[in-house]
Structures are given as structure tokens and as C-alpha cells.
Amino acid sequence: MPVFDWGRSYNRDALGNDLVAAVIVTIMLIPQSLAYALLAGLPAETGIYASIAPIVLYAIFGTSRALAVGPVAVVSLMTAAAIGNLAEPGSAELLVAAVTLAFLSGVFLILLGIFRLGFLANFLSHPVIAGFITASGILIATSQLRHILGISSGGANLPELLRSLYEHLGEVNWTTFAIGASATAFLFWVRKGLKPALLAAGVKPKLAGVLAKAGPVAAVAVTIFVTWVFNLSETAGVRVVGDVPQGLPPLTMPSFSPDLWGTLIGSAVLISIIGFVESVSVAQTLAARKRQRIVPDQELIGLGAANVGAAFTGGYPVTGGFARSVVNFDAGAETPAAGAYTAVGLMLAAMLLTPLIYHLPQATLAATIIVAVLSLVDFSILKKTWVYSRADFIAVSTTIVLTLVFGVEVGVTAGVLISILIHLYKSSRPHMAVVGRVPGTEHFRNVKRHKVEIDETVLTLRVDESLYFANARYLEDSLYDMVAARPQLRHVILMCPAVNEIDMSALESLEAINERLKALGVTFNLSEVKGPVMDRLRRGDFLSHLSGKVFLSQHQAAVELNGENPQLKVSSSQPQERTSP
Amino acid sequence: MPVFDWGRSYNRDALGNDLVAAVIVTIMLIPQSLAYALLAGLPAETGIYASIAPIVLYAIFGTSRALAVGPVAVVSLMTAAAIGNLAEPGSAELLVAAVTLAFLSGVFLILLGIFRLGFLANFLSHPVIAGFITASGILIATSQLRHILGISSGGANLPELLRSLYEHLGEVNWTTFAIGASATAFLFWVRKGLKPALLAAGVKPKLAGVLAKAGPVAAVAVTIFVTWVFNLSETAGVRVVGDVPQGLPPLTMPSFSPDLWGTLIGSAVLISIIGFVESVSVAQTLAARKRQRIVPDQELIGLGAANVGAAFTGGYPVTGGFARSVVNFDAGAETPAAGAYTAVGLMLAAMLLTPLIYHLPQATLAATIIVAVLSLVDFSILKKTWVYSRADFIAVSTTIVLTLVFGVEVGVTAGVLISILIHLYKSSRPHMAVVGRVPGTEHFRNVKRHKVEIDETVLTLRVDESLYFANARYLEDSLYDMVAARPQLRHVILMCPAVNEIDMSALESLEAINERLKALGVTFNLSEVKGPVMDRLRRGDFLSHLSGKVFLSQHQAAVELNGENPQLKVSSSQPQERTSP
């Protein structure tokens, strides 16, 4: 268990650093946890509970030294999408659904970890993740506008959210709006302008950093105070957090109803994968800065344990959060023990501070969320992919549009499927080049890009892709077309330096090509076949039927086969830049 | 349109050959069409109707000269699975469902053809198709046992079929069984032993071939005669085909009910793809024998038109059949006109012969099917894939088991998904080799396979796979591990001769690697990057940030980077056979 690695060498220095980091993270987490619980459609205290046991369990089972586990924006939104329609807001059934979702998600993550299936998360391509996070940020920010305006609109996707906002626009509570708008403006200023202002005023950089982190707490304190003094919840109808139970997280049990499991399992899988991908990206980024390593399959177990912990302590699905982890790291956390101290801080908050937040306006929490998620919105990925690769651009733009229009679950599923389909499409029509010899060398290059010598009785085709079921027939078709266009042909050489695999379907295509060429009196040869591919070809009987030979190098093949007919012609194509093969 | 290609040069020779082929195929198709309609759970005449308009439409729009289009075994089974539960056998609703299924399948095929999406069919790997056909053959043969035994069992998969057979075993009609068993035995003998016997008796080979093809017709004629003479359908309860309407195919309309479309669309897609794959394989095999070419995207349109034709003339989904196409080809068919003459033959049969088949026992048709499909059952693919590639073995064995246990639709869907997942899994953990120079040459080979020189300050890693989202993180992880194990390292070279693509995710990983190595004081270089990949890298700003260089050849890279530190060490690994890189 990872805990033994760092536990053995734990000393007073590490303790001091971890404690400082824990205090800073605790201050930041209190408003954030309340806010994300609200975003998930759950009572505010659920957010605090979801930050205590999970953080301790991750410290024991996880491999990242700085990752801070708890509720995060995107997973909270996905939780709302998964359980929002199952029960009334605030009902006991909804809480059971939330802990069951955390339980299923945790078990799924642990199973992936045990069976070392962490690689599955790689099927979310970077652009798809970036598009999904951006679209989710927009959805989240839009969904919070209702709290800023004090209206009761709803919706699970952008068209629904906007229509509902428009329909309820007559009900705006202007006191709530004043609180929400000023809190949002203040928090944006804290994020961008407070630290420079403090530094300019002569405050030491470290303290300035801590004070800037405390901005949300200040907004919370001030709006609580104002709402309490003027009793705005009763006199002006400002919605507040209200009664929050005081005490330690409760012991809860997930449901074992097969019906509920059936309803939630798909969402649990998506939440697990999105949570894992987000968490691993953060953990890897932070580990790299200190030349540490994380172990993805062990991370799955750490996050899985955290979610199972959330399930039994009144929480909801959690993962490693970007903002809190970076704060933890910047504050100097050295070991996962910092997370455990944070948990203690949050326990104290749950026991002592909950009466104070009765008058906390929901608009303040919404402001916290909006400011946090708008930093996730980044459309530059559209421009980057447009320039670099149209296929990636299609994947990312489809993910963004589908997430906005149909919600998070459709969006991310479509993103994965599109990434895979585009990859398969590309590898199903591989780049192929007819090659000839660069005069005076042993190099063979594309006749379309270089001035090369070719022999009309020999066709050398280089395939720039592994041969497998998706492109086997394409190879057959292309080769037959080329052979049909060259009546003088006597030898075909398939040049394989880029062929990393030949599967059974491709082997059958090669056998078909061999038979068909044999019937035409043309030999079929291979050159530059790689070791692992050659090992595999030797297992079947293809090589014993091959009408030609397997040559170690293309040069040897050309020497031997051209030998019968030494008239070489220089390809008529234009000489081009020599940088491409 | 393909019809103009061969239509212009049509002459008397071709006419003669086509007419002979048409007569032979018509004789063969009459019992086969009736039998497959029964397999699909439809009235016997549907099979004849499905062979007339489709065959003519394919002759106009298709590109194969010898393909014979009509009902086939696997598609008939899939039709039964798709519509069997929607309505009572023999009801008008069932016929509407059948023509709607043909219509949807036809429209889907035409759309695939118009958008040039024929490549999608390539995602069915050869072993998966072979496994699917074998399992379908077993399912079909088992499903026909009830007709041989004269019982009313049912089921859509092997466990259901066997349980139902067992439960109804007490009801066996022994007269039916006598007819069915002797017809089966006779047809097996016709298939294996008749032609050699005729040849031995001095019959000319061509006539012997035709007589052997007429075996099923003989079985049909004899059993009709026996059943008629003894009136077995009334005296012994032998089930017969019964009343079949006499006349031309009726004009039918597919349903445009959205509900029915929703129910059938998934099945229509599967039927289209399976039908297309089967048809294209047959057409390619036959075209190759005469050095002709087929155009897969035009084939989609030809098959689509055939299915739409079936939809409007009382048929059900059709495709190019293996047995009838081979017979057509062997009988000397030169052009698709042979198909049109076959259609005329079948129209005559529909008008004149239907009264004769009133007394045809269903057991005879079941015998025809069993003998035909058992020739499709071939487990050798299991042995071949076991020897050649475990991944293909897993795909094929899973397809067989799932098809048998859960039916055709689950089986083929699972087969496609498993093929794709296995491919993605393999390419997500690519083969990588640390390489060094073979002494005295400019070649660089795997240090684990060859005796090579390496420089401890330079790490050259060759990745044998395109870099894309599924393996980008794996590359990062592997490279960081290697760098962490080599404290003296100053340069990393990524050797890219097998990298056919670098997508956006992989580019971001390369950027991350570059940044991280830079922080460690190690330069990051690329060598032997291909033209198309280099073109793409130039579009972004990666190359301007690259801490090292891009070298045209690995040799140049080694000369320049080793130059700073010329102490070379010979790798300690054992020298091995030189055939693998």
C-alpha cells in the first residue's frame, strides 16, 4: 500500500508543511464543498461529508502526493444529471440514490484497478476531454444563473436551461440578484486583481497568496452577515442554505435494489471514467513537477476506495479536483497526510460551523461555482485542432455541441465513439506509396515525392499502417488496381517497415493476393518485415506458399528482382523537397 | 450505370451462355427459395417473389457479372429473428414487417453507397465472419430439425432450440421423420457421391454437373409424388407447403409507421452489413477468377436496389448468395443478363408450378436447408486463429459462443465490438524498442535482439505504432520510466519510421515530454519522421519549442548527438538471429 512508502520517512518538517497546506485547503474547501453539493442537487452538508472520508481513504490507497479528493464541478453536474429525475430534491430517496451512485462508481473503479484496465481511460482523447470540460463549464455556469437571479428555472442542457431562464425572467428577486452579482464581481476581482494589489501594497508574496485563496471565504462571511443583519431570507425572499445538521458525517448505506442499480450503472461508469481521467491528469501534472511517479492502476483503487467511503458517509461521487490539488501543492503539501489533516479541519467545520451558514445565500455559492467553472471554459482547443488535424476538430466540436444540446452523458459517450471511429476510419484507408530507388543510393522513396529509378517489371508498394481487418480489403483492392494498370509486371514487393502487426484477416488477404498474383504469373514478395511480425508469420503456412521471397531489406529485393531486367527508367514525377520519405 | 458496360457488347454467344446458366440456376433456386422463406418464418411463395425483382435490379445496378441475388440462409435466419415476434406466422402484419425490413435494409445500403461508406463493412474481421457463419449454420440446422421430426418446437438460440426440441420429443410424427431423414440422406449423397457415380457410369462431366445440381429438385418431386399418392398430409399428418397463390409477384407497400421503423432499424442495419459482406466476398472471389473488378460502393447501390425491389414485390431481405452465384458462374454465365433470364424462369414457375407444390412436405425443404447450411459450418477457423493469433481466437470464439447462446444479432454485434476493442487494446500498448547501432553499419536495431553499440548519454526509442490518443499516455509513462532509470542521460531520440500518424492527443503528449525533459536538462529529438507526419507537425508550433532537432535519419542523429560523448559501449544483451529488427 502506498501509505507505507511515505509513512516510514515521515518527519517534523513534512508535518509542518502538511499542516500549513491543510489549513489553506480547508478554508478554500468549505464554501466550495457546499456549492458543489448544491450543483449536484443535494443538501449543502453532503458536500462537506463527501470531502472527509474520501480524502482519508485516498491518502491510504492513492499514489499521488498532492492530489486533493472531493466533490468537483463536472462530476457534481453529472451526478445531478444521473439522479435528478429519480426523486424529489431534499428527499431521503435522493440521498440514497447519491450514495448508491458513489458506491457503484467506487466498485467499478476498484474493479478496473484490480483487473489493470486503467488503459481504457486512454480512449478519451485529449481534445475530447478539453471539449467536454469546456461544454460542461458552460452548462454549469448557465445552470447557476437561476440562483444569482433568485428564480426557479431548471433544465439539463443548454436549450432547456435558456428556455426555462427566459420563461422565469419575470420572477427575478432583485435583492438576491444584487448579492449574487456583487459576489460574482468580487470573486472575479479576487481571482485576477487581489494578489497583485496586495503585492503592490507591500504584503509578502506567500501571505498574499493565502489571502487571495481566502477570497471566497470573505464573500461567504460578508453575505452571511448582511443577510443575517437585515433578515433578508424573510424580508426579501433571498434563498439561503438554511438548517444544516451539526455533527460528524452520518453512517449511510447504499441501496442494493437491482432496479436502482440498473438505472444508475451507466451513469456510474461515465462518472468513474471522467473522474478518473480528470484526476490522473492533475496527479500526473503535479507529480512531474517533483519528478515523482503515479501508478494509474493504483490510482483507480485509491479513487474507488474514496468513492466507496463517500457512499458510507453520506456523500456523493468524488474525484481528484484540479483547483484544490493545485492549491494543496502550491501551499507546500509534501505527503497525503496533508489530505488527512484537511479532513480533520472539515470535520471540525461540520461540527462547529454549520449553524453559522444558515443565512448563507445560495447566490453566493452560485457565484463561487460560476467563477470556478468559467476558468475551465477554453475554446482555444477548437482553433488548435482546426490548424493541426480536421479529424480531431470534428471530434472536439461534436463533443462540445452534443454536450451543450443533449447534456453531459450523451456528450461524453459521443466523444469517445467519434474518437474511435475517426481513428478506425483513418487506419482503414492507410497511406500507401509506390517507391523507387533514389539514384546512387540504397534508399527507396515515394515516386510522387522524389526523383527515383523504377523498373517497369517490378512494383514496390510501401504500406504505412499495420495490416488488420479494417484495411485488409482496402490493401487488396488497391493492389489489384495497380497490378491491372501494369501489364508488364513480373514481381510485386510489399515493403513493410511501417507494418507493426498483421492480423488473421490481413493474413488471409495476403494469401488471396499471393494466389491471385500467382495465377497472373507475378511473384509476391515482402521486404523489411519486422521481427515480431515475422515471428508470427512463421507460425502459419503462408510463407511456404509464398510465390516470391521475404527480403531483409528493400535494397536486397531490388537487386535480386531487378537483376532479371536491368532497364531502369527514371520516374517522370517532379523532384521535390527531400525531407519526406 | 454498370448495365451499359456489358450491355453494349452483348452478342449471341453471351446470350447462349447466359440462357444455359439461367436454366440451371432456376432449377436450383425453386426449392431453395421456398426453403429459405420457411426458414424466415414466411409463406413459401415469398422466397420465389424475393428472387425475381431483386435479381433484375441487381443486374442493372450491380457490378459483379456472376453474382446471383436472392434469399440466403443467414439473412433468412436474421429476418426470422427480427420479425418473428412481431406478428403471428402467416398473418398479413408479418408480411408487412418483412417488406418493411427489406425496404429499410435497401435504403440503408443505398445511403451507404451514396456516401461511399462501404469501408464500414471492413470492421467485420474475417475470423468474426467465419465464426458467425459457422454458428449461424448450426443454429439454422438445429432450427430445421423440428420440420424433419414433424414437431412444433421453437427458439431463437441454441439453448432454447434444444430445450424446446427435448420438450416436444414425444410428438414426433414418424411418417414425416421417414420423409425428412431419407431426403436429408439422399441430398447428402447427391452432394458428395452423385457426380462421381455419374462420371463412373460414363456420363459427360458437364451433364453430370447439371444432374447433380438437380438433386434437390428430384427430392422435391419424389416427396411431392409420395405425399400426393398416399394423401399423407391428411392420413398421416405430414405438414405440407399447402396452398400457394398462383401468379406474378404482388405489388406490396412497406409500412411507414415510425414505431415499426424504430423496432426494425437495428436489425435492418445488421442484415444489411452481414448481407453486404457475404455478397462482396462472393463477388470478389468470382470476379478475380476472370480478372474482373467489382466496385464495393456500387455494389451497395446494387444490393440496396435489390432490397427495395423485394420490398415492393412481396419479398424479404435478399443478398448475393454463395451457392447460387457459384452455380451461375460454373454454368457459364457471362453477364448479369443471366440473372434476368433466371428471373423470367422463376416468374414462369410462380405462374405455372405453384399448384404442384401443395403436397411438398416441409420436411423436404428442411432437408434442403440442413444440407446447404452444414457446408457452411467450419470450425477450422478456431484452430487457425489459435495458432496464428490469440487475439483473433478470442474474437472468433466469443462470436461463435454468443451467436449460439444469444442468437444472431447479439453474436454479430459482439463480434464487431470485440474485434475493434482488441485492435484498440493492441495499438494502445505498442511495441517499443531501445535501439543501438549495429557495429560498422548505419543500421539501428533493438538492443534486446542484436549486439549493438549504445551511448549512455543518448536514449533512442523506436515506437512501432502510430501515436494517437489510445497510446499517447502509454508512451509518456514508458519514456519517463526509462529516463528515470538513466541518470547520465543528455539526449532522447524518438525514432519514428513506424509512426504513420500523430494526432492532437499524441502531439500534446510530445509537448509534455519535451517540457519535462527540458526541465531535466535532456534534449528531445525526433528521427526518421515520415513526410505526411512532418507536414502536419509543421502546422503547429511544436517544432519551434522542441529542445532538440528533427533528424532525417537515425544515423545523422547518432553522429551529431554522440559526437559530444564518443564513448560507446556494446550492449550486454546476447547477439541473436539477424532476421528481426
Interface residues (C-beta under 8 A of the other chain):
Chain A: F119 N122 F123 L124 S125 H126 P127 V128 Q284 A288 R291 R293 P296 K384 T385 V387 Y388 S389 A391 D392 S419 I420 H423 L424 Y425 K426 S427 S428 R429 P430 H431 N446 R449 D464 E465 S466 Y468 F469 A470 N471 A472 R473 Y474 E476 D477 Y480 D481 A484 P497 A498 N500 E501 D503 M504 S505 L507 E508 S509 A512 R516 L520 E528 K530 G531 P532 M534 D535 R536 R539 G540 L552 R578 T579 S580 P581
Chain B: F119 N122 F123 L124 S125 H126 P127 V128 Q284 A288 R291 R293 P296 K384 T385 V387 Y388 S389 A391 D392 S419 I420 H423 L424 Y425 K426 S427 S428 R429 P430 H431 N446 R449 D464 E465 S466 Y468 F469 A470 N471 A472 R473 Y474 E476 D477 Y480 D481 A484 P497 A498 N500 E501 D503 M504 S505 L507 E508 S509 A512 R516 L520 E528 K530 G531 P532 M534 D535 R536 R539 G540 L552 R578 T579 S580 P581
